[in-house]
């Protein structure tokens, strides 16, 4: 192999390594900010869950306290699949997309009609490639999803649930379990489970409140907010999981680029050494011929 070609490859891989290293650092910073947003939102979400749990305590049928909690025969479902707008994040998009398709196939096998709502350009591209009909395409979610965005996306589907157009709303997204562990999962958004496992704190479990307005009136405002807050939580977890996946992918790419540079450098040295040996042999051979 020509030494000039090897040097070009070393330079090219070096440039790529600089890019992947920069992307790794950017993803690390974005993941840190996203983790801080999740931690900041947790106290509000827990307080809201505790308040709803307290308001529904003692009710014979908590699901009857709000229409969004009504359980019906599941004939038509809506499935949100949350992917990223950008790639270079390893198996992040592929994993959540496959899980979403598996759940869609399961619901279809149970006789349900499923409307698929794809969030993220990568998921939309996958769906188009596999010729999957989408009920909606959403690309407005970025690295920092907001409550207003969650409300804008979810409000029409909440109305469809209230009118009976759908009986169930599921969200397939990547859940943030810790900085070292993220996993795709399907979570039910509608109908609402008013008392999720572990929602109540020890304090609210031991205190009985006098409610004014009555719990039913209070829940009319709290339950829709809780639904949208839960959906925002899923979007935020997906965002931080995306950045962590991209950081890991770019870190691996940077390390692989370094290994390639070492390999090319050794090859370059061997080729150069061979050329030098050949040149010395030619000089010695020429000197002997002169004698």
C-alpha positions as CSV (number, residue, x, y, z in Angstrom):
1,X,0.0,0.0,0.0
2,X,1.3,3.5,-0.9
3,X,2.4,5.6,2.1
4,X,0.6,8.6,0.7
5,X,-2.7,6.7,0.7
6,X,-2.1,5.6,4.3
7,X,-1.4,9.1,5.5
8,X,-4.6,10.3,3.9
9,X,-6.6,7.6,5.7
10,X,-4.9,8.5,9.0
11,X,-5.8,12.2,8.5
12,X,-9.4,11.3,7.5
13,X,-10.0,9.1,10.5
14,X,-8.4,11.8,12.8
15,X,-10.9,14.3,11.5
16,X,-13.7,11.9,12.1
17,X,-12.5,11.3,15.6
18,X,-12.5,15.0,16.4
19,X,-16.2,15.2,15.2
20,X,-17.3,12.2,17.3
21,X,-15.4,13.5,20.3
22,X,-17.2,16.8,20.0
23,X,-20.5,15.2,19.6
24,X,-19.8,13.0,22.7
25,X,-19.1,16.1,24.8
26,X,-22.2,17.9,23.5
27,X,-24.4,14.9,24.2
28,X,-22.9,14.6,27.7
29,X,-23.8,18.3,28.4
30,X,-27.4,17.9,27.0
31,X,-27.9,14.7,29.0
32,X,-26.9,16.4,32.2
33,X,-29.3,19.2,31.6
34,X,-32.1,16.8,30.8
35,X,-31.4,14.8,34.0
36,X,-31.6,18.0,36.0
37,X,-35.0,18.8,34.4
38,X,-36.4,15.4,35.3
39,X,-35.1,15.8,38.9
40,X,-36.7,19.2,39.1
41,X,-40.1,17.9,37.9
42,X,-40.3,14.9,40.2
43,X,-41.4,16.8,43.3
44,X,-44.4,18.3,41.4
45,X,-45.4,15.0,39.9
46,X,-45.2,13.2,43.2
47,X,-47.2,15.9,45.0
48,X,-49.8,15.8,42.3
49,X,-50.1,12.0,42.5
50,X,-50.4,12.3,46.3
51,X,-53.1,14.9,46.1
52,X,-55.1,12.8,43.6
53,X,-54.6,9.7,45.7
54,X,-55.9,11.5,48.8
55,X,-58.9,12.9,47.0
56,X,-59.9,9.4,45.8
57,X,-59.4,7.6,49.1
58,X,-62.5,6.1,50.4
59,X,-64.4,6.2,47.1
60,X,-66.1,2.9,46.3
61,X,-65.4,3.3,42.6
62,X,-62.5,5.8,42.0
63,X,-62.8,5.4,38.2
64,X,-66.3,6.9,38.3
65,X,-64.9,10.2,39.6
66,X,-63.7,11.4,36.2
67,X,-64.5,10.4,32.6
68,X,-60.8,10.0,31.8
69,X,-60.7,7.1,34.2
70,X,-63.5,5.2,32.6
71,X,-62.5,1.7,31.6
72,X,-64.3,0.4,28.5
73,X,-64.1,-2.7,26.3
74,X,-60.9,-2.1,24.2
75,X,-62.0,-2.0,20.6
76,X,-59.8,0.9,19.4
77,X,-56.5,2.0,20.7
78,X,-54.1,4.8,20.0
79,X,-50.3,4.0,20.2
80,X,-47.7,6.8,20.4
81,X,-44.2,5.8,19.5
82,X,-41.6,8.2,20.6
83,X,-38.3,8.3,18.6
84,X,-35.7,10.9,17.9
85,X,-35.4,13.5,15.2
86,X,-31.7,12.7,14.7
87,X,-29.7,9.5,14.4
88,X,-26.2,8.6,15.6
89,X,-27.5,7.3,18.8
90,X,-26.9,3.5,18.5
91,X,-30.0,1.3,18.8
92,X,-32.1,3.9,20.6
93,X,-34.6,4.4,17.7
94,X,-34.6,0.9,16.5
95,X,-35.3,-0.6,19.9
96,X,-38.3,1.6,20.7
97,X,-39.7,1.2,17.1
98,X,-39.5,-2.6,17.3
99,X,-41.3,-2.6,20.7
100,X,-44.0,-0.4,19.3
101,X,-44.6,-2.6,16.3
102,X,-44.7,-5.7,18.6
103,X,-47.4,-4.0,20.8
104,X,-49.3,-2.9,17.7
105,X,-49.3,-6.5,16.4
106,X,-50.4,-7.8,19.8
107,X,-53.3,-5.3,19.9
108,X,-54.3,-6.2,16.4
109,X,-54.3,-9.9,17.2
110,X,-56.7,-9.1,20.1
111,X,-59.1,-7.6,17.6
112,X,-58.4,-4.0,18.3
113,X,-58.0,-1.3,15.7
114,X,-54.8,0.7,16.3
115,X,-54.0,4.3,15.4
116,X,-50.2,4.8,15.3
117,X,-48.9,8.2,16.1
118,X,-45.2,8.6,15.4
119,X,-43.2,11.2,17.2
120,X,-39.7,11.9,15.7
121,X,-38.3,12.0,12.2
122,X,-36.5,8.7,12.5
123,X,-39.6,6.8,13.5
124,X,-41.5,8.5,10.6
125,X,-38.8,7.4,8.2
126,X,-39.0,3.8,9.5
127,X,-42.8,3.8,9.2
128,X,-42.7,5.1,5.6
129,X,-40.1,2.5,4.6
130,X,-42.2,-0.3,6.0
131,X,-45.4,1.3,4.5
132,X,-47.1,1.7,7.9
133,X,-50.1,4.1,7.9
134,X,-49.8,6.8,10.5
135,X,-52.6,8.6,12.2
136,X,-50.3,11.6,12.9
137,X,-46.7,12.7,12.4
138,X,-45.0,14.9,15.0
139,X,-41.6,16.3,14.6
140,X,-41.8,19.4,16.9
141,X,-40.3,17.7,20.0
142,X,-36.7,18.7,20.5
143,X,-34.2,18.1,23.3
144,X,-36.2,20.1,25.8
145,X,-39.9,19.1,25.6
146,X,-42.3,21.5,27.3
147,X,-45.7,21.2,29.0
148,X,-47.2,23.3,26.2
149,X,-45.9,20.8,23.6
150,X,-47.2,17.8,25.6
151,X,-50.6,19.5,25.9
152,X,-50.8,20.4,22.2
153,X,-50.1,16.8,21.2
154,X,-52.3,15.1,23.8
155,X,-55.4,17.3,23.9
156,X,-57.0,16.0,20.6
157,X,-56.6,12.4,21.7
158,X,-58.0,13.1,25.2
159,X,-61.1,14.5,23.4
160,X,-61.3,11.4,21.3
161,X,-61.2,9.3,24.4
162,X,-64.0,11.3,26.0
163,X,-66.1,11.0,22.9
164,X,-65.5,7.2,22.7
165,X,-63.5,7.4,19.4
166,X,-60.7,5.5,21.2
167,X,-60.8,3.3,24.3
168,X,-57.2,3.2,25.2
169,X,-54.0,5.4,24.7
170,X,-50.6,3.8,25.0
171,X,-47.1,5.4,24.8
172,X,-44.1,3.4,23.7
173,X,-41.0,5.3,24.7
174,X,-37.6,4.8,26.3
175,X,-37.7,5.1,30.1
176,X,-34.9,6.6,32.0
177,X,-34.2,4.3,34.9
178,X,-30.7,5.6,35.8
179,X,-27.7,7.2,34.1
180,X,-26.5,3.6,33.3
181,X,-29.8,2.0,32.4
182,X,-32.5,3.0,29.9
183,X,-35.1,0.6,28.4
184,X,-38.0,0.9,26.0
185,X,-41.4,0.3,27.6
186,X,-45.1,0.7,26.8
187,X,-47.1,2.7,29.3
188,X,-50.9,3.3,29.4
189,X,-51.9,7.0,29.6
190,X,-55.6,6.6,29.2
191,X,-57.7,5.5,30.9
192,X,-56.1,7.0,34.0
193,X,-55.2,4.9,37.0
194,X,-56.0,7.2,39.8
195,X,-53.9,5.4,42.5
196,X,-50.7,4.2,40.9
197,X,-48.5,1.9,42.9
198,X,-46.3,3.7,45.3
199,X,-47.8,7.1,44.4
200,X,-48.8,8.0,48.0
201,X,-46.3,9.2,50.4
202,X,-46.3,8.2,54.0
203,X,-47.6,11.6,55.0
204,X,-50.7,11.5,52.8
205,X,-51.5,8.0,53.8
206,X,-51.9,9.0,57.4
207,X,-53.7,12.3,57.0
208,X,-57.4,12.8,56.3
209,X,-58.2,16.1,54.6
210,X,-61.4,18.1,54.5
211,X,-61.9,19.0,50.9
212,X,-63.3,22.3,49.6
213,X,-64.3,22.1,46.8
214,X,-65.4,18.4,47.0
215,X,-63.0,15.8,45.5
216,X,-65.1,15.3,42.4
217,X,-64.9,19.0,41.6
218,X,-61.2,19.1,42.4
219,X,-60.5,16.0,40.2
220,X,-62.2,17.6,37.2
221,X,-59.1,20.0,37.1
222,X,-56.4,17.7,38.5
223,X,-56.9,14.6,36.4
224,X,-56.4,16.3,32.9
225,X,-53.3,18.0,34.3
226,X,-52.0,14.7,35.7
227,X,-52.4,13.0,32.3
228,X,-50.5,15.7,30.5
229,X,-47.8,15.8,33.2
230,X,-47.4,12.0,32.9
231,X,-47.0,12.4,29.1
232,X,-44.5,15.2,29.6
233,X,-42.5,12.9,31.9
234,X,-42.3,10.2,29.2
235,X,-41.1,12.8,26.7
236,X,-38.5,14.1,29.1
237,X,-37.3,10.6,29.9
238,X,-37.1,9.8,26.1
239,X,-35.0,13.0,25.6
240,X,-32.5,12.2,28.3
241,X,-32.3,8.5,27.1
242,X,-31.6,9.7,23.6
243,X,-28.7,11.9,24.7
244,X,-27.2,9.1,26.8
245,X,-27.5,6.7,23.9
246,X,-25.8,9.2,21.5
247,X,-23.0,9.9,24.0
248,X,-22.3,6.2,24.3
249,X,-22.4,5.7,20.5
250,X,-20.1,8.6,20.0
251,X,-17.7,7.5,22.7
252,X,-17.5,4.0,21.0
253,X,-17.0,5.7,17.6
254,X,-14.1,7.8,19.1
255,X,-12.4,4.8,20.6
256,X,-12.8,2.9,17.3
257,X,-11.3,5.8,15.4
258,X,-8.3,5.8,17.8
259,X,-7.8,2.1,17.2
260,X,-8.0,2.6,13.4
261,X,-5.4,5.4,13.6
262,X,-3.1,3.0,15.6
263,X,-3.5,0.3,13.0
264,X,-2.9,2.6,10.1
265,X,0.1,4.1,11.8
266,X,1.7,0.7,12.3
267,X,0.9,-0.2,8.7
268,X,2.5,3.1,7.6
269,X,5.6,2.4,9.7
270,X,6.0,-1.1,8.2
271,X,5.5,0.1,4.6
272,X,8.0,3.0,5.2
273,X,10.5,0.7,6.8
274,X,10.2,-1.7,3.8
275,X,10.8,1.2,1.4
276,X,13.8,2.4,3.4
277,X,15.3,-1.1,3.4
278,X,14.8,-1.4,-0.3
279,X,16.4,2.0,-1.0
280,X,19.4,1.0,1.2
281,X,19.7,-2.3,-0.7
282,X,19.6,-0.4,-4.0
283,X,22.3,2.0,-2.9
284,X,24.5,-0.8,-1.7
285,X,23.9,-2.7,-4.9
286,X,24.8,0.3,-7.0
287,X,28.0,0.9,-5.0
288,X,29.0,-2.7,-5.5
289,X,28.4,-2.4,-9.2
290,X,30.6,0.7,-9.4
291,X,33.5,-1.2,-7.8
